[in-house]
Amino acid sequence: MNRLKVPSSFSRILDTVLPPHSLITGKVLSSSDNDADTELWQHLKFIDDPCCTACGFPFEFEQGEEALCMRCHAHKPDFDHARAAITYDDNSRKLILDFKHGGRTDGVKFFAAQMLRSGGQILEGADMLIPVPLHQKRLRQRRFNQAALLARSISGLNGIPYQTELLRRTKNTPSQGGQTFSGRRRNVSGAFSVSPEHGDLLKGKHVVLIDDVFTTGSTLSACAKTLKRAGAIRVDALTFMRVVRPQEILK
């Protein structure tokens, strides 16, 4: 099949009219800025093994198979496994904030590729991807569900179907930002339901939840509990970023 070749002159014109912007800084990129932008990318912290077998919290050294972090020892999540690609910190937060709140979607393919890298084991044998849903009111305000865009892009890369009609957010919960671990769990309790007309699709299935950021795992755990009650036999979670901070055993 012949591929359409874009003339270099057209590419230069396009870059002039719609100049490329750095995903990290948001600034217009010129040829002289490429090295500086590359250096910023090198400061991102990519998450790999070893990590907590349940929530994916990164360990500094190998702790053996099926090792759990302190929080999962104290409060086992309702999902089976969770993995994330990149640590959410000062070097990376602009990537996700611009995507989530600024409407910048040009990094989705990169985000999805990194999620595939980190989530290979939990994606193996999965029957479907389900993005964490937004409440209709928030969806109207934001104009798109960032988790659904990630799920669609991952599906395009690995062929696992994604389903946006199964899981619903029935409560317009307050923002999770600034809340404690216990407060986040209470906030999302009972916030999700399974669509009755599509519920049979979950029976005996291995589902992977997709979201942008893992903070405490409360939202993902609430979604997993809902999906398992509807018949899913395994629910894993995969996010682009996760917050990594010193853990305390919280009640």
C-alpha positions as CSV (number, residue, x, y, z in Angstrom):
1,M,0.0,0.0,0.0
2,N,1.4,3.4,-1.0
3,R,1.7,5.9,1.8
4,L,1.0,9.6,1.3
5,K,4.2,11.5,1.6
6,V,3.9,15.0,3.0
7,P,6.3,17.5,1.2
8,S,8.9,19.0,3.5
9,S,7.8,22.4,2.4
10,F,4.2,21.7,3.5
11,S,5.5,20.5,6.9
12,R,7.5,23.7,7.3
13,I,4.4,25.8,6.5
14,L,2.3,23.7,8.9
15,D,4.8,24.2,11.7
16,T,4.7,27.9,11.1
17,V,0.9,28.1,11.2
18,L,0.5,25.5,14.0
19,P,3.9,25.4,15.7
20,P,4.7,22.4,17.8
21,H,4.5,22.9,21.6
22,S,6.4,21.1,24.3
23,L,4.2,18.7,26.2
24,I,6.1,19.5,29.4
25,T,6.6,23.2,29.3
26,G,3.8,24.2,26.9
27,K,6.2,26.6,25.0
28,V,6.5,26.7,21.3
29,L,9.4,24.5,20.2
30,S,12.1,25.8,17.8
31,S,15.0,23.7,16.6
32,S,17.2,25.3,19.3
33,D,14.8,24.2,22.0
34,N,14.9,20.5,21.2
35,D,17.9,19.7,23.4
36,A,16.5,21.5,26.4
37,D,13.1,19.8,26.0
38,T,14.8,16.4,25.7
39,E,16.6,17.1,28.9
40,L,13.3,17.8,30.7
41,W,11.9,14.5,29.4
42,Q,14.9,12.7,31.0
43,H,13.8,14.0,34.4
44,L,10.5,12.0,34.2
45,K,10.5,9.0,36.6
46,F,9.3,5.9,34.8
47,I,7.9,3.2,37.1
48,D,9.1,-0.4,36.7
49,D,9.5,-3.5,38.9
50,P,10.0,-4.0,41.8
51,C,6.7,-2.8,43.1
52,C,3.8,-3.8,45.2
53,T,2.0,-6.7,43.6
54,A,-1.4,-5.2,44.4
55,C,-1.2,-1.4,43.8
56,G,2.1,-1.1,42.0
57,F,3.7,1.2,44.6
58,P,7.4,1.2,43.6
59,F,9.9,-0.4,45.9
60,E,13.5,0.7,46.2
61,F,14.7,-2.9,46.1
62,E,13.3,-6.4,45.4
63,Q,11.1,-7.7,48.2
64,G,10.1,-11.0,46.7
65,E,7.1,-12.3,44.8
66,E,3.7,-11.2,45.8
67,A,5.1,-8.5,48.1
68,L,2.7,-5.9,49.3
69,C,3.3,-2.3,50.4
70,M,2.3,-1.1,53.9
71,R,-1.0,0.4,52.7
72,C,-2.1,-2.8,50.9
73,H,-1.2,-4.9,53.9
74,A,-3.5,-2.7,56.0
75,H,-6.3,-2.1,53.4
76,K,-6.3,-4.6,50.5
77,P,-7.8,-2.8,47.5
78,D,-10.8,-4.2,45.7
79,F,-8.9,-4.3,42.4
80,D,-6.5,-7.3,41.9
81,H,-3.5,-5.4,40.5
82,A,-2.7,-1.8,39.5
83,R,0.2,-0.4,37.5
84,A,1.2,3.1,36.4
85,A,3.7,4.3,33.9
86,I,5.2,7.6,35.3
87,T,5.5,9.2,38.8
88,Y,3.3,12.3,39.3
89,D,5.7,15.0,40.5
90,D,6.9,18.5,39.8
91,N,8.6,17.4,36.5
92,S,5.5,15.6,35.1
93,R,2.4,17.2,36.5
94,K,2.1,19.7,33.6
95,L,1.6,16.8,31.2
96,I,-1.4,15.5,33.0
97,L,-2.9,18.9,34.0
98,D,-2.8,20.2,30.5
99,F,-4.4,17.0,29.3
100,K,-7.1,16.8,32.0
101,H,-8.0,20.4,32.4
102,G,-6.4,22.2,29.5
103,G,-7.9,20.1,26.7
104,R,-4.5,19.2,25.3
105,T,-4.8,15.8,23.7
106,D,-1.8,15.6,21.4
107,G,0.2,13.5,23.9
108,V,-2.4,10.7,24.2
109,K,-0.5,8.3,21.9
110,F,2.7,8.7,24.0
111,F,0.7,8.3,27.2
112,A,-0.9,5.1,25.9
113,A,2.4,3.7,24.7
114,Q,3.9,4.2,28.2
115,M,0.9,2.6,29.8
116,L,1.3,-0.5,27.5
117,R,5.0,-0.7,28.6
118,S,4.1,-0.7,32.3
119,G,0.9,-2.7,32.1
120,G,1.9,-5.5,29.9
121,Q,1.3,-8.2,32.5
122,I,-2.1,-7.1,33.5
123,L,-3.2,-6.5,30.0
124,E,-2.3,-10.0,29.0
125,G,-5.5,-12.0,28.6
126,A,-7.8,-9.0,29.4
127,D,-11.3,-9.2,27.8
128,M,-12.0,-5.4,27.8
129,L,-10.8,-2.0,28.9
130,I,-13.2,0.2,30.9
131,P,-12.3,3.9,31.5
132,V,-13.2,5.4,34.8
133,P,-16.4,7.4,34.0
134,L,-17.1,11.0,34.7
135,H,-20.5,12.2,35.9
136,Q,-22.5,13.7,33.1
137,K,-22.3,17.2,34.6
138,R,-18.5,17.1,34.8
139,L,-18.3,15.6,31.3
140,R,-20.3,18.5,29.9
141,Q,-17.9,20.9,31.7
142,R,-14.7,19.2,30.5
143,R,-16.1,18.2,27.1
144,F,-14.3,14.8,27.1
145,N,-13.4,12.0,29.4
146,Q,-9.6,11.8,29.5
147,A,-9.7,8.1,30.7
148,A,-11.9,7.2,27.7
149,L,-9.3,8.8,25.3
150,L,-6.6,6.8,26.9
151,A,-8.6,3.6,26.7
152,R,-9.4,4.2,23.0
153,S,-5.7,4.8,22.2
154,I,-4.5,1.7,24.1
155,S,-7.2,-0.4,22.4
156,G,-5.9,0.9,19.0
157,L,-2.4,-0.3,19.9
158,N,-3.1,-3.7,21.4
159,G,-6.6,-4.6,20.0
160,I,-8.3,-5.1,23.4
161,P,-11.8,-3.7,23.0
162,Y,-12.8,-0.8,25.2
163,Q,-16.3,-0.3,26.6
164,T,-17.6,3.1,27.7
165,E,-21.3,2.2,28.3
166,L,-20.9,-0.4,31.0
167,L,-19.8,1.6,34.0
168,R,-21.5,4.8,35.1
169,R,-20.8,7.4,37.6
170,T,-24.2,8.0,39.3
171,K,-23.1,10.5,42.0
172,N,-21.4,13.8,41.1
173,T,-18.9,13.5,43.9
174,P,-16.8,16.4,45.0
175,S,-13.2,16.6,43.8
176,Q,-10.9,14.1,45.5
177,G,-8.1,16.7,45.6
178,G,-7.0,17.6,49.2
179,Q,-8.9,14.8,50.8
180,T,-7.4,12.2,53.1
181,F,-7.2,8.5,52.3
182,S,-10.3,7.8,54.4
183,G,-12.1,10.8,53.0
184,R,-11.5,9.7,49.4
185,R,-12.9,6.3,50.2
186,R,-16.0,7.8,51.7
187,N,-16.4,10.2,48.8
188,V,-16.6,7.5,46.1
189,S,-18.5,5.0,48.1
190,G,-21.6,4.0,46.1
191,A,-20.7,6.5,43.3
192,F,-20.7,3.9,40.5
193,S,-23.1,1.5,38.9
194,V,-23.2,-1.0,36.0
195,S,-25.6,-0.3,33.2
196,P,-28.4,-2.9,33.4
197,E,-28.6,-3.3,29.7
198,H,-24.9,-4.1,29.3
199,G,-24.3,-5.9,32.6
200,D,-24.2,-9.4,31.1
201,L,-21.1,-8.5,29.2
202,L,-19.1,-8.6,32.5
203,K,-19.9,-12.2,33.5
204,G,-16.7,-14.1,34.0
205,K,-14.6,-11.4,32.4
206,H,-11.1,-10.0,33.1
207,V,-11.5,-6.2,33.0
208,V,-8.8,-3.5,33.1
209,L,-9.8,-0.1,34.4
210,I,-8.1,2.8,32.7
211,D,-7.6,6.2,34.3
212,D,-5.1,9.1,34.2
213,V,-3.7,9.3,37.7
214,F,-3.6,6.9,40.7
215,T,-3.6,8.9,43.9
216,T,-4.7,6.6,46.7
217,G,-6.6,4.1,44.6
218,S,-9.9,4.8,46.2
219,T,-11.7,5.6,42.9
220,L,-10.3,2.5,41.2
221,S,-11.2,0.4,44.2
222,A,-14.8,1.6,44.2
223,C,-15.1,0.9,40.4
224,A,-13.6,-2.6,40.9
225,K,-16.0,-3.4,43.7
226,T,-18.9,-2.4,41.4
227,L,-17.7,-4.5,38.5
228,K,-17.0,-7.6,40.6
229,R,-20.5,-7.4,42.0
230,A,-21.8,-7.5,38.5
231,G,-19.9,-10.6,37.7
232,A,-16.3,-9.7,36.6
233,I,-13.9,-12.3,37.9
234,R,-10.8,-10.1,37.8
235,V,-10.4,-6.4,37.7
236,D,-7.0,-4.7,37.3
237,A,-6.2,-1.0,36.9
238,L,-3.8,0.9,34.7
239,T,-3.0,4.6,34.9
240,F,-0.6,6.9,33.1
241,M,0.7,8.4,36.4
242,R,0.6,7.7,40.1
243,V,1.4,9.8,43.1
244,V,4.3,8.3,45.1
245,R,4.8,9.6,48.6
246,P,6.0,8.1,51.8
247,Q,3.4,5.6,53.1
248,E,1.6,5.6,56.4
249,I,-0.6,2.9,57.7
250,L,-3.9,4.7,57.7
251,K,-7.2,3.7,59.3
